[in-house]
Amino acid sequence: MAFFLLEIGTEELPADFARLALPQLRDQVEKDLRDARLSHDGIQVTSTPRRLAVLVDGLPPRARDGEEERKGPPAGQAFRDGEPTPAAVGFAKRCGLPVERLEVRETAKGPFVFARTLQRGQATEEVLAALIPGWIWGLQGRRFMRWGRGESRFSRPVRWLVALLDQVVIPVELAECDPPIRAGRHSRGHRLWPEPVEIPSASAYASVLAAARVMVDREARATAIRERLEGAAAGDGARLDLPGPLFEELVDLVEDPRVIEGAIDPAFLSLPPEVLSTVMRAHQRYVPLMGPQALTDPLALSAEEALLPRFLCVSNGLEAAEATVRRGNERVLRARLADAAFFLRCDHAVASIDRREALDRVMFAEGLGSLRDRTERLEWCTDVLLDALQLPEAVAIPCRRAAHLCKHDLVSQMVGEFPELQGIMGAKYLLAEGESVAVAQAVLEHYRPRGAGDGLPQSVPGAVLALAERFELLLSIFSRGERPSGSSDPYGLRRAGNGIVQILWHQCWRLDVAEWLRRAAKQWHTLFVPSAANEEGLATDLGLFLRERLISLLEEEGMDADVVQAIAGGQAHERERILRDLCDARERASLLQDLRDQGELGAIQAVVQRASRLAEKGDLGANILRADAVVDAGLFERPSEAALLRVVASLSPMAESGRRHGDLAQGLAASAGALAAFFDGPESVMVMCDDADRRQNRLNLLGVFRNQSWVLADFSRLEN
């Protein structure tokens, strides 16, 4: 068995390219080897900033033989009176078979001639030589370049190619490059390594490059970087401020990782901790060190208690140059922090209320006015939400003040330079001017959650303002007739919709979203006339959009797709209901999933579905949950009818409460005996009997039972 190596050597690749390219490369190699009938013992794909590599172990000398079936002419044209015609002879010749080996088979279009041919497996070297160019030019990514003579593109120019099957060079040429690149056995080491590196065999790849100061295994490199960072932090008694995206980027920026510790000028520790962290992480790719007393107050004005006056950086330089690298990084950081200190002084010289007035000079979006116009719409949303949620005046006062000032920092110099700090700097500026902690915290939190995995607003004013911000965005963009489509969502509308659902869940607020949207759509129709969406259509579209977000979030929480559909399914009454109470929808979905996980849902499902199928033959409205007015006990013929009526009567209080979901589920399960007696027992009844009054009475009884089950879920959407 042979070992295969492909190395695509390039100019410095963007840090995010490897994360996108490696899964593509693995999938394509695996598919093509399978299609070529080449077995293997395993595929590894890896990368450094200057190369992508594929390693395949256990390749056979040749691909397996295969059998191909080819369809020829109709049998009537191929044979006449049992003798082959020129059509059959020609087809057999093309297939490389004697005419006697042809088969006649029936198809949907009549009898046709077929031939089975044996495909001899190609030599592994030939198969790989044919596949390699497609693997290279088939990769997709952002900001690809065209630098050669043809139409092929790649993330960065390809400079060398290594293709080895054990010790043998596979003859591959990339004619599209300028000049053309032929595969060989010479790679390149670390950027500061002086000479090309010869790879004697594919299996020696990692060890040879390690000697040339390249840690080619990406996973091993990631492990080494994390261990070295954590070791350095532990030595200082600190914790790493290392978000996942920054760590992944560091892994893809270096080939020979070396952790260097630098110092922060103590004069800059008077800056807000978020400013230091943002400058270090987002702009310099440094790792801040958090002190033992980790930052617990998000409104802290100084970094002295939150951060150590040191940072870590992951270097790709020589060990002998560590001191030089450290001084260079400290000098760059000092200049960046000096800029930040200047922006902070300039911003403190302008009152936040004056910055709010300046929002009038910044456009929000075409047809939607300025940022100040947006702020005023956001204030309207805040007022209506406060009313709808019936929150006390002690909450309403800081909410309204925060809504009035929440966007002022968008025209500050600090946020202009560091957009990641919007909301954070706004809150700190307000606090420095004497605004209450509640107002500042609401301004800080109204951008949360910023994305998947981000924290939610913890204060009530912050949660109200975050809802208002997202509702305003959705209403304004939807009113222009714009919708997210495919992967295109430039305004982050899906993220905003997710945030609304998550905040309502977190606060356990039972907001009637459907009614709120109708009221807001009327206001937006007044603001933007003529509107791309009419008043009713705007509310309906937003309701459907939020329903989609609910479904997506429930599935992300691990709930089965059919359980989610049973809660948020297509019935009109159910769509309206879930918008009236998104928390209730989540509670019901969780209950059904728990019942399924415990093996108890199937019994309830069987009972409800049997009754519901017959109830559909009636015309009882979905909102009737009591049998009093629609079922006449005087029309009963059998005790099983009275028994089922008693069950329905016992379920009515649970269904009408709209909250006793667990009790209702238990009641539905307990009704199995009564339903069995009604349908199958010695006292069973014929629901669709000839007597019209009795038939309608029995359908109404089953209809009430079905409606009661609908309070929990649409059981017809559950899989058996």
Buried (B, 14 or more C-beta within 10 A) or exposed (E): EBBBBBBBBBBEBBBBBBBBBBEBBBEBBBEBBEEBBBEBEEBBBBBBBBBBBBBBBEBBEBBEEEEEEEEBBBBEBBBEEEEBBEBBBBBBEEBEBEBEEBEBEEEEEEBBBBBEBEEEBBEBBBBBBEBBBEBBBEBEBEEEEEBBEEEBBBBBBBBBBBBBBBBEBBEBBBBBBEEEBBBBBBBBBBBEBEEEBEBEBBBBBBEBBBEBBBBBBBEEBBEBBBEBBBEBBEEBEBBBBBBEEBBBBBBBBBBBBBBBBBBBEEEBBEBBBBBBBBBBBBBBBBBBBBBEEEBEEBBBEEBBBBBBBBBBBBBBBBEEBBEEBBEBBBEBBBEBBEBBBEBBEEBBEBEBEEBBEBBBEEEBBEEBBBBBBBBBBBBBBBBBBBEBBEBEEEBBBBBBBBBBBBBBBBBBBBBBBBEBBBBBBBBBBBBBEEBBBBBBBBBBBBBBBBEEEEEBBEBBBBBBBBBBBBBBBBBBBBBBEBEBEEEEBEBBBBBBBBBBBBBBBBBEBBBBBBEBBBBBBEBBBEBBEEBEBEBEBBBBBBBEBBBBBBBBBBBEEEBBEBBBBBBBBEBEEBBEBBBBBBBBBBBBBBBBBBBBEEEBBEBBBBBBBBBBEBBBEBEBEBEBBBBEEBBBEEBBBBEBBEBBBEBBBEBBBBBEEBBBBBBBBBBBBBBBEBBBBBBEBEBBBEBEEEEEEBBBBBBBBBBBBBBBBBBBBBBBBBEE
